[in-house]
Amino acid sequence: MPIIHVQNLTKRFELPDRDVVAADDVTFEVDAGEVYGLLGPNGAGKTTTMRMILGLLTADDGWAEIHGFRSDTQPEEVKRRVGFVSSSAGVYQWLTAREMLSFFGDVYGLSESDTASRIQTMSQLLGIEEFLDRQCSALSTGEKQRINLARAMVHDPGVMIFDEPTLGLDVVGSQAIFQHIELLKDQGKAIILCTHRLEQAQRVCSRFGLLHQGKLAFEGTLSQLQSQTRRNDLVEMFVDIIEGKLAPNDRLSAPAN
């Protein structure tokens, strides 16, 4: 049974001049040990979909479920089972990295000894030992993002959601994040990844959902997408989707695997 189950999620926003359907009947599943790449250009509906999955935004239609808990009726249970990493997540400037991680361990109900053990494990895993006792205000962008990754993992969740985790990072920092995503995959986590770094996504993701104007235009493994779209890689697919050269009904004439 899938760890993450998203069924017909729909969200509409009323603007002064028009109504916008930010997510339009989005449906997909993610198993343990799988990285699902939820990809799309700005405004495609990625963040809206993730906020509904996390229970931070109420869907107009449809529902999302994690480990059997519905995000619309049991959002706190969902949040206990998810680690969320975002480029927009901040750090507490006047706390040290260790103090911040200890705080979140307490928020998730871990004992002091369990929190200390988890911090030790993550320090070795993420290579943050040298700045663990440094004030967060003194950390670089890459160091802060590694602390945010540790924060999301402190309660050892079975599900990880990444929203543009490498935004603002250099090549080395981005590579480190993707290496950790691969490690989490090997540990059996169910993972949703939203990123503009399509080449890295193509390497690390098990399956993909390509969002355009709120709709899941194409979905499948890379080989399945290549068969559906007759394009070689994700960059080609996205350019042609955005430019209107490739539409969901095009998959009907695509050759079978």
Contacts in CASP RR format, 6 or more apart in sequence:
PFRMAT RR
TARGET T0000
AUTHOR 0000-0000-0000
METHOD contacts of the structure
MODEL  1
MPIIHVQNLTKRFELPDRDVVAADDVTFEVDAGEVYGLLGPNGAGKTTTM
RMILGLLTADDGWAEIHGFRSDTQPEEVKRRVGFVSSSAGVYQWLTAREM
LSFFGDVYGLSESDTASRIQTMSQLLGIEEFLDRQCSALSTGEKQRINLA
RAMVHDPGVMIFDEPTLGLDVVGSQAIFQHIELLKDQGKAIILCTHRLEQ
AQRVCSRFGLLHQGKLAFEGTLSQLQSQTRRNDLVEMFVDIIEGKLAPND
RLSAPAN
2 29 0 8 1.000
2 30 0 8 1.000
2 31 0 8 1.000
2 190 0 8 1.000
3 30 0 8 1.000
3 31 0 8 1.000
3 32 0 8 1.000
3 66 0 8 1.000
3 67 0 8 1.000
3 158 0 8 1.000
3 159 0 8 1.000
3 190 0 8 1.000
4 29 0 8 1.000
4 30 0 8 1.000
4 36 0 8 1.000
4 53 0 8 1.000
4 64 0 8 1.000
4 65 0 8 1.000
4 66 0 8 1.000
4 159 0 8 1.000
4 190 0 8 1.000
4 192 0 8 1.000
5 29 0 8 1.000
5 64 0 8 1.000
5 65 0 8 1.000
5 66 0 8 1.000
5 68 0 8 1.000
6 26 0 8 1.000
6 27 0 8 1.000
6 28 0 8 1.000
6 29 0 8 1.000
6 49 0 8 1.000
6 53 0 8 1.000
6 64 0 8 1.000
6 65 0 8 1.000
7 27 0 8 1.000
7 62 0 8 1.000
7 63 0 8 1.000
7 64 0 8 1.000
7 65 0 8 1.000
8 25 0 8 1.000
8 26 0 8 1.000
8 27 0 8 1.000
8 61 0 8 1.000
8 62 0 8 1.000
8 63 0 8 1.000
9 23 0 8 1.000
9 25 0 8 1.000
9 26 0 8 1.000
9 27 0 8 1.000
9 49 0 8 1.000
9 52 0 8 1.000
9 53 0 8 1.000
9 59 0 8 1.000
9 61 0 8 1.000
9 62 0 8 1.000
9 63 0 8 1.000
9 64 0 8 1.000
10 21 0 8 1.000
10 23 0 8 1.000
10 24 0 8 1.000
10 25 0 8 1.000
10 26 0 8 1.000
10 59 0 8 1.000
10 60 0 8 1.000
10 61 0 8 1.000
10 62 0 8 1.000
11 21 0 8 1.000
11 22 0 8 1.000
11 23 0 8 1.000
11 48 0 8 1.000
11 49 0 8 1.000
11 52 0 8 1.000
11 57 0 8 1.000
11 59 0 8 1.000
11 60 0 8 1.000
12 19 0 8 1.000
12 20 0 8 1.000
12 21 0 8 1.000
12 22 0 8 1.000
12 60 0 8 1.000
13 19 0 8 1.000
13 20 0 8 1.000
13 22 0 8 1.000
21 213 0 8 1.000
21 214 0 8 1.000
22 43 0 8 1.000
22 45 0 8 1.000
22 48 0 8 1.000
22 214 0 8 1.000
23 45 0 8 1.000
23 48 0 8 1.000
23 49 0 8 1.000
23 52 0 8 1.000
23 59 0 8 1.000
23 214 0 8 1.000
24 213 0 8 1.000
24 214 0 8 1.000
24 215 0 8 1.000
25 61 0 8 1.000
25 215 0 8 1.000
25 216 0 8 1.000
26 49 0 8 1.000
26 211 0 8 1.000
26 214 0 8 1.000
26 215 0 8 1.000
26 216 0 8 1.000
27 216 0 8 1.000
28 36 0 8 1.000
28 38 0 8 1.000
28 209 0 8 1.000
28 216 0 8 1.000
28 219 0 8 1.000
30 36 0 8 1.000
30 159 0 8 1.000
30 190 0 8 1.000
30 191 0 8 1.000
30 192 0 8 1.000
31 190 0 8 1.000
32 158 0 8 1.000
32 188 0 8 1.000
32 189 0 8 1.000
32 190 0 8 1.000
33 185 0 8 1.000
33 186 0 8 1.000
33 187 0 8 1.000
33 188 0 8 1.000
33 189 0 8 1.000
33 190 0 8 1.000
33 191 0 8 1.000
33 206 0 8 1.000
34 185 0 8 1.000
34 190 0 8 1.000
34 191 0 8 1.000
34 206 0 8 1.000
34 207 0 8 1.000
35 181 0 8 1.000
35 185 0 8 1.000
35 191 0 8 1.000
35 192 0 8 1.000
35 193 0 8 1.000
35 204 0 8 1.000
35 205 0 8 1.000
35 206 0 8 1.000
35 207 0 8 1.000
36 190 0 8 1.000
36 191 0 8 1.000
36 192 0 8 1.000
36 193 0 8 1.000
36 205 0 8 1.000
36 206 0 8 1.000
36 207 0 8 1.000
36 208 0 8 1.000
36 209 0 8 1.000
37 192 0 8 1.000
37 193 0 8 1.000
37 194 0 8 1.000
37 195 0 8 1.000
37 201 0 8 1.000
37 205 0 8 1.000
37 207 0 8 1.000
37 208 0 8 1.000
37 209 0 8 1.000
38 46 0 8 1.000
38 49 0 8 1.000
38 50 0 8 1.000
38 192 0 8 1.000
38 193 0 8 1.000
38 194 0 8 1.000
38 208 0 8 1.000
38 209 0 8 1.000
38 211 0 8 1.000
39 46 0 8 1.000
39 194 0 8 1.000
39 195 0 8 1.000
39 198 0 8 1.000
39 201 0 8 1.000
39 208 0 8 1.000
39 209 0 8 1.000
39 210 0 8 1.000
39 211 0 8 1.000
39 234 0 8 1.000
39 238 0 8 1.000
40 46 0 8 1.000
40 194 0 8 1.000
40 210 0 8 1.000
40 211 0 8 1.000
40 212 0 8 1.000
40 238 0 8 1.000
41 212 0 8 1.000
41 238 0 8 1.000
41 242 0 8 1.000
43 214 0 8 1.000
44 211 0 8 1.000
44 212 0 8 1.000
44 213 0 8 1.000
44 214 0 8 1.000
45 211 0 8 1.000
45 214 0 8 1.000
46 163 0 8 1.000
46 194 0 8 1.000
46 211 0 8 1.000
47 163 0 8 1.000
47 194 0 8 1.000
48 57 0 8 1.000
48 214 0 8 1.000
49 211 0 8 1.000
50 161 0 8 1.000
50 163 0 8 1.000
50 192 0 8 1.000
50 194 0 8 1.000
51 57 0 8 1.000
52 58 0 8 1.000
52 59 0 8 1.000
52 64 0 8 1.000
52 71 0 8 1.000
53 64 0 8 1.000
53 66 0 8 1.000
53 71 0 8 1.000
53 78 0 8 1.000
53 161 0 8 1.000
53 192 0 8 1.000
54 71 0 8 1.000
54 75 0 8 1.000
54 78 0 8 1.000
54 79 0 8 1.000
54 82 0 8 1.000
54 84 0 8 1.000
54 161 0 8 1.000
55 64 0 8 1.000
55 71 0 8 1.000
55 72 0 8 1.000
55 75 0 8 1.000
55 78 0 8 1.000
55 79 0 8 1.000
56 75 0 8 1.000
58 72 0 8 1.000
59 72 0 8 1.000
63 70 0 8 1.000
63 71 0 8 1.000
63 72 0 8 1.000
64 70 0 8 1.000
64 71 0 8 1.000
64 72 0 8 1.000
65 71 0 8 1.000
66 78 0 8 1.000
66 81 0 8 1.000
66 82 0 8 1.000
66 159 0 8 1.000
67 81 0 8 1.000
67 158 0 8 1.000
67 159 0 8 1.000
69 77 0 8 1.000
69 78 0 8 1.000
69 81 0 8 1.000
70 78 0 8 1.000
71 78 0 8 1.000
80 108 0 8 1.000
80 155 0 8 1.000
80 157 0 8 1.000
81 157 0 8 1.000
81 158 0 8 1.000
81 159 0 8 1.000
82 157 0 8 1.000
82 158 0 8 1.000
82 159 0 8 1.000
82 160 0 8 1.000
82 161 0 8 1.000
83 152 0 8 1.000
83 153 0 8 1.000
83 155 0 8 1.000
83 157 0 8 1.000
83 159 0 8 1.000
83 160 0 8 1.000
83 161 0 8 1.000
84 152 0 8 1.000
84 160 0 8 1.000
84 161 0 8 1.000
84 163 0 8 1.000
85 145 0 8 1.000
85 148 0 8 1.000
85 149 0 8 1.000
85 152 0 8 1.000
85 160 0 8 1.000
85 161 0 8 1.000
85 162 0 8 1.000
85 163 0 8 1.000
85 165 0 8 1.000
86 148 0 8 1.000
86 162 0 8 1.000
86 163 0 8 1.000
86 164 0 8 1.000
86 165 0 8 1.000
87 145 0 8 1.000
87 163 0 8 1.000
87 164 0 8 1.000
87 165 0 8 1.000
87 166 0 8 1.000
87 167 0 8 1.000
87 168 0 8 1.000
88 163 0 8 1.000
89 148 0 8 1.000
89 151 0 8 1.000
90 144 0 8 1.000
90 148 0 8 1.000
91 97 0 8 1.000
91 100 0 8 1.000
91 136 0 8 1.000
91 139 0 8 1.000
91 144 0 8 1.000
91 147 0 8 1.000
91 148 0 8 1.000
92 99 0 8 1.000
92 100 0 8 1.000
92 103 0 8 1.000
92 136 0 8 1.000
93 135 0 8 1.000
93 136 0 8 1.000
93 137 0 8 1.000
94 135 0 8 1.000
94 136 0 8 1.000
94 137 0 8 1.000
95 103 0 8 1.000
95 135 0 8 1.000
95 136 0 8 1.000
96 132 0 8 1.000
96 133 0 8 1.000
96 134 0 8 1.000
96 135 0 8 1.000
96 136 0 8 1.000
97 128 0 8 1.000
97 131 0 8 1.000
97 132 0 8 1.000
97 133 0 8 1.000
97 134 0 8 1.000
97 136 0 8 1.000
97 139 0 8 1.000
97 147 0 8 1.000
97 150 0 8 1.000
98 119 0 8 1.000
98 132 0 8 1.000
98 133 0 8 1.000
100 136 0 8 1.000
100 147 0 8 1.000
100 151 0 8 1.000
101 115 0 8 1.000
101 118 0 8 1.000
101 119 0 8 1.000
101 122 0 8 1.000
101 147 0 8 1.000
101 150 0 8 1.000
101 151 0 8 1.000
101 154 0 8 1.000
102 112 0 8 1.000
102 115 0 8 1.000
102 116 0 8 1.000
102 119 0 8 1.000
104 151 0 8 1.000
104 154 0 8 1.000
104 155 0 8 1.000
105 115 0 8 1.000
105 118 0 8 1.000
105 154 0 8 1.000
105 155 0 8 1.000
106 115 0 8 1.000
108 154 0 8 1.000
108 155 0 8 1.000
109 155 0 8 1.000
110 118 0 8 1.000
110 154 0 8 1.000
110 155 0 8 1.000
115 154 0 8 1.000
118 153 0 8 1.000
118 154 0 8 1.000
118 155 0 8 1.000
118 156 0 8 1.000
119 132 0 8 1.000
119 150 0 8 1.000
119 154 0 8 1.000
122 128 0 8 1.000
122 150 0 8 1.000
122 153 0 8 1.000
122 154 0 8 1.000
123 129 0 8 1.000
123 132 0 8 1.000
123 150 0 8 1.000
125 180 0 8 1.000
125 183 0 8 1.000
126 146 0 8 1.000
126 149 0 8 1.000
126 150 0 8 1.000
126 180 0 8 1.000
127 146 0 8 1.000
128 143 0 8 1.000
128 146 0 8 1.000
128 147 0 8 1.000
128 150 0 8 1.000
131 139 0 8 1.000
131 143 0 8 1.000
136 144 0 8 1.000
136 147 0 8 1.000
139 147 0 8 1.000
141 168 0 8 1.000
141 169 0 8 1.000
142 169 0 8 1.000
142 170 0 8 1.000
142 173 0 8 1.000
145 165 0 8 1.000
145 166 0 8 1.000
145 169 0 8 1.000
145 173 0 8 1.000
145 177 0 8 1.000
146 176 0 8 1.000
149 165 0 8 1.000
149 177 0 8 1.000
149 180 0 8 1.000
152 160 0 8 1.000
153 160 0 8 1.000
153 184 0 8 1.000
157 189 0 8 1.000
158 188 0 8 1.000
158 189 0 8 1.000
158 190 0 8 1.000
159 189 0 8 1.000
159 190 0 8 1.000
159 191 0 8 1.000
159 192 0 8 1.000
160 181 0 8 1.000
160 184 0 8 1.000
160 189 0 8 1.000
160 190 0 8 1.000
160 191 0 8 1.000
160 192 0 8 1.000
161 191 0 8 1.000
161 192 0 8 1.000
162 177 0 8 1.000
162 181 0 8 1.000
162 191 0 8 1.000
162 192 0 8 1.000
162 193 0 8 1.000
162 194 0 8 1.000
162 195 0 8 1.000
163 194 0 8 1.000
164 194 0 8 1.000
164 195 0 8 1.000
164 196 0 8 1.000
165 177 0 8 1.000
165 181 0 8 1.000
165 193 0 8 1.000
165 195 0 8 1.000
166 173 0 8 1.000
166 174 0 8 1.000
166 177 0 8 1.000
166 178 0 8 1.000
166 195 0 8 1.000
166 197 0 8 1.000
166 200 0 8 1.000
167 196 0 8 1.000
169 177 0 8 1.000
174 197 0 8 1.000
174 200 0 8 1.000
178 197 0 8 1.000
178 200 0 8 1.000
178 203 0 8 1.000
178 204 0 8 1.000
181 191 0 8 1.000
181 193 0 8 1.000
181 204 0 8 1.000
182 204 0 8 1.000
184 191 0 8 1.000
185 191 0 8 1.000
185 204 0 8 1.000
185 206 0 8 1.000
193 201 0 8 1.000
193 204 0 8 1.000
193 205 0 8 1.000
195 201 0 8 1.000
198 233 0 8 1.000
198 234 0 8 1.000
198 235 0 8 1.000
198 238 0 8 1.000
199 233 0 8 1.000
199 234 0 8 1.000
199 235 0 8 1.000
201 208 0 8 1.000
201 234 0 8 1.000
202 222 0 8 1.000
202 233 0 8 1.000
202 234 0 8 1.000
205 222 0 8 1.000
206 221 0 8 1.000
207 219 0 8 1.000
207 220 0 8 1.000
207 221 0 8 1.000
208 218 0 8 1.000
208 219 0 8 1.000
208 220 0 8 1.000
208 221 0 8 1.000
208 222 0 8 1.000
208 225 0 8 1.000
208 234 0 8 1.000
209 216 0 8 1.000
209 218 0 8 1.000
209 219 0 8 1.000
209 220 0 8 1.000
210 216 0 8 1.000
210 217 0 8 1.000
210 218 0 8 1.000
210 219 0 8 1.000
210 225 0 8 1.000
210 234 0 8 1.000
210 237 0 8 1.000
210 238 0 8 1.000
210 241 0 8 1.000
211 217 0 8 1.000
212 241 0 8 1.000
212 242 0 8 1.000
215 248 0 8 1.000
217 241 0 8 1.000
217 247 0 8 1.000
217 248 0 8 1.000
218 225 0 8 1.000
218 228 0 8 1.000
218 229 0 8 1.000
218 237 0 8 1.000
218 241 0 8 1.000
218 248 0 8 1.000
218 251 0 8 1.000
219 225 0 8 1.000
220 228 0 8 1.000
222 234 0 8 1.000
223 257 0 8 1.000
224 257 0 8 1.000
225 231 0 8 1.000
225 234 0 8 1.000
225 237 0 8 1.000
226 232 0 8 1.000
227 254 0 8 1.000
227 255 0 8 1.000
227 256 0 8 1.000
227 257 0 8 1.000
228 250 0 8 1.000
228 251 0 8 1.000
228 254 0 8 1.000
229 236 0 8 1.000
229 237 0 8 1.000
229 240 0 8 1.000
229 246 0 8 1.000
229 250 0 8 1.000
229 251 0 8 1.000
229 254 0 8 1.000
230 254 0 8 1.000
230 255 0 8 1.000
231 237 0 8 1.000
231 240 0 8 1.000
231 246 0 8 1.000
237 246 0 8 1.000
240 246 0 8 1.000
241 247 0 8 1.000
END
